[in-house]
Amino acid sequence: MADNLFGILILFLKLVSFMDNQLDYFLVVLIGVAFITFVTFIISPGKKKPLTKKQLDEIEKKQKEWAENRRIELENDKERVTESEIRKLILDLKLPAVVLDFFNETYNDEAMEYELHEDYAIPYAILELTKKQQDEYLIDRYKPILAYLHSTVFAYDSKLKGFIVYDIEDKIIEKEECLTWDGIFVNEVLRWWENDISDEDILHIGNLFGLKHTKEILDSIYSTTEGKGFPTFEDTYKWEEAMIDQLNARIK
């Protein structure tokens, strides 16, 4: 069983090395892990045999080889948008200091660290791609500046001079509108409230993000739901769209 699992692991590592799309990479790894778990713990629960040191060393070697090859590939790709370019953009846009703190991993606010942990970070999922892969996210127009849980990306619309939010699994299409900075955080304020962060801390975090309408958004949540939250996704969507309109947060 150990030899079979080892062979499967090596096969998946080789397959991953040919992935040209990061989503394909994640999918292959996920399927590989799920399959190995299924074979190990369900099909043959009584025949488990640990991998040998030689096999583990071989896996580690393949992982290091892949990582080094990937590093060289990205280093040689002179057209891709890099972390340093986005850092400069954040400065040029004069975004709140906390955004740059996320890039530098230097934020030390107690409420931010306790309530949000490491929820917001550098958008590695986009910045650690080749230019060809980044183009799938229309990188020349939409510049990634922040990420929530590494999968939801906040991007600057260089055409309309505003912001959008997208999920890395979505197909990105050009839009005829975007939102203001406050506009893209309407859903974030709701998320913080739904995660049982106190109103006081939400107002504080909103201030760190440079938001001007945090209290107005909170008041709307309470008045619309009587403090009980939205019962369906459709209700949430309707409220968010209405709130964005109320804040005059659309840019066209």
N, C-alpha and C positions, 0 to 999 in steps of 0.2 A: 504493500500500500504506500509506504513512504517513497519508494522509487517511482511509482505512478504519479503521486502528488508532485514530486520534484520535477518530473518531466512536464507536467501540466504548468507548473510555475514558470519554468524556463520558456515554454511555448508562449505563454502570455506575455512575458517580458520581451520576447522577440517581436511579437505582434504589436505591442505598444510602441516599439521603436519605429514602426512604419506609420503610425498614426499622424496624419497631417492636421487633424482637428482636435483641439483639447477636449471637446465634449466626447469625441470618439474614444479618446484616451481614458477619460473617467468611466465611460460605459464599459470598456473592455476590462478595466481593473475591477469594477464592481461585479461584473458577470463572473470574472475569474475567482474572486473571493467567495462569492455566493456558491459557485459550483464546488469549489474545494471544501467549503464548509458542509455542503450537502453530502458529498462523497464521504467525508471523514466522520461526520457525526450521525448521519442518518442511514446511509447504505451499509456502512461497516463500523458500527459503534464499538464492536468488540475486538476489532483488529487494528486499532490505532497503533502506529509505530512512529516515534519522533524522527524527524529528519536528522541525518548524521551531520557532524561538524563540517565534513567536506561539502555536503549538499548546501548547507547554510552559507558556507563561504562562497560557493559558486553563485548563489542567489545574490549575495551582497556584492560580489564582483560585477554581476550583470547590472545591478542597480546603479553602481558607481559609474560604470561605462556609459549607461544611458544618460545619467545626470551630466557627465562631462561632455558627451556629444551634444546634448541639448544646450549646455552653456556655450559651447563653441559656435553652435548654429545661431544662437541669439546674438552673440557678440559680433558675428560676421554679418548680421543682417542690419545694414546701416540705414535702412528706410523705416524700420519699425519705430513706433512711438515709445519712448522710454520713460522711466520713472523721473529722471532729471527734467525732462521736458514738461511733465505734468506738474512737478514741483514749481517750476518757473511760472507755469500758467496760473497756479493757485496764488502765487505772489502777485502776478500781474492783475488778476481779477480782484485782488484785495479781499479774498474770502476770510472768514473768521479764523483766528490763529489756531483754533482747535483742529481744523482740517489739516494744517501743516503738522501739528503735533501728532496726528495719526500717522502721517508719513514718516516722521522722525521717531515715532514710538516714544515720545517724551511727555505725553499728557500725564498729569499727576493729580487731577481733580478727584476728590474723594467720592463725590456723588456719581460722577461719570464712571469711575472705575468700579464702584460697587454695584451700581444699577445696570450698567451696559456692558461691563466686563470688557471683552475684546470684540464686541459686536460690529463695530465700525473699524475699517482698516484700509490700507492701500489696496486698490483694485488689482491685486496680483493676477487674478484670473484672465485679465485682458493684457496687462503690461508684460507678462511673461509668455507672450505669443510672438510668433513671427509676423512680419507685416502682412503676409498673405492671410494668415489666420485673423489678424486684427481687422482686416478689411471686411470680414464677415459681420463685424459690428460697426461698420461705417466709421472707422476711426478718424478719417480725415475731417469729418464733420462733428462727430460726437466724441469728445475727449473725456475719458474716464477719470474722475477725480476722487471718488470715494466708493467704498463697497460696504454693504451690510451682509454679514455672515458669508462674505466672499462670493455670493451668488447674485445679489441684487446690486446693480451698479448705478451710481449717480454720475451723470455725464454732462459736460458743458456743450451746448449747441453753438458751435462757432459761427453758424450762419445767422441764426435768429437772436443770438446773444442772451440765451436763457439756459434752462436746464431740463433734462429728462431723466426718467428712471426706467431701467429695463432689467430683465432677468437674463442671465447668460445662456439660458436654454431657449430663449425666444429668438425668432427670426426678426432681425432689426430692419425696419423700413423707414424711409425718410418721412418726416412728419411736417405738416404745415403749421404746427404750433409747438410751443414748449411752455415751460412754467418759470416763474420767478424762483428765487432761492427759497422764499417762504412757501411757495406753492408745492415744491417737491417734499416739503416736510409736514404737510397736512396729515398724510398717512402715518408718518413717523411719530408724530405727537399722539395719534390714536393708538399706535402700537405700544408706546411707552405706557399710556393709561391702561391698556388691556393687560399689560404685564405687571400691573399692580404697583407701579412706581408712584410714589406720593405726588400730589399736586405741587407741593413745594419743590421737590426735586425736579419735576418736569419743567417747571418755570425756570429753575436754575440751569438745567441742561439746555433748554431752549435759548436762554441768554448766551450760553457758551457758543451755541451754533449761530448766534447773531440773528435769531428769529424775532420778528416784531409783533407777531400775532398769536403767541402761544396761549395766553389767557383767553383770547377770543375763541380759539379752537376748543380749549377745554370747556368753556362755558357752553359752546354749541353742543358738545358731546353730552353734557349733563342735561341740557334743556331738551334735546332731541330724544334721548333714551331714558330720561329720568334716572340717570346713573346706573342703568342696568346693562348697557352695551347694546350693540346692534345684533338682532336675531339672525340675520342672513347676510351673505356676501352681497346680495343685490341691494339690501338696505345700506350697507356700508358704502358701496360704490355710489349710490345716489347721494348720500350725505357728503362724501368726499368731493364729488363734482360740484355740488351746490356750494360747499365751503370754499372751493377754489374760485368759483365765480364771485362769491361774497367778498373775497379778499382781492378781487380784481388781479388774480395771479397768472393770467394767461398772456402769453406773448405770441403774436402772429406776424 
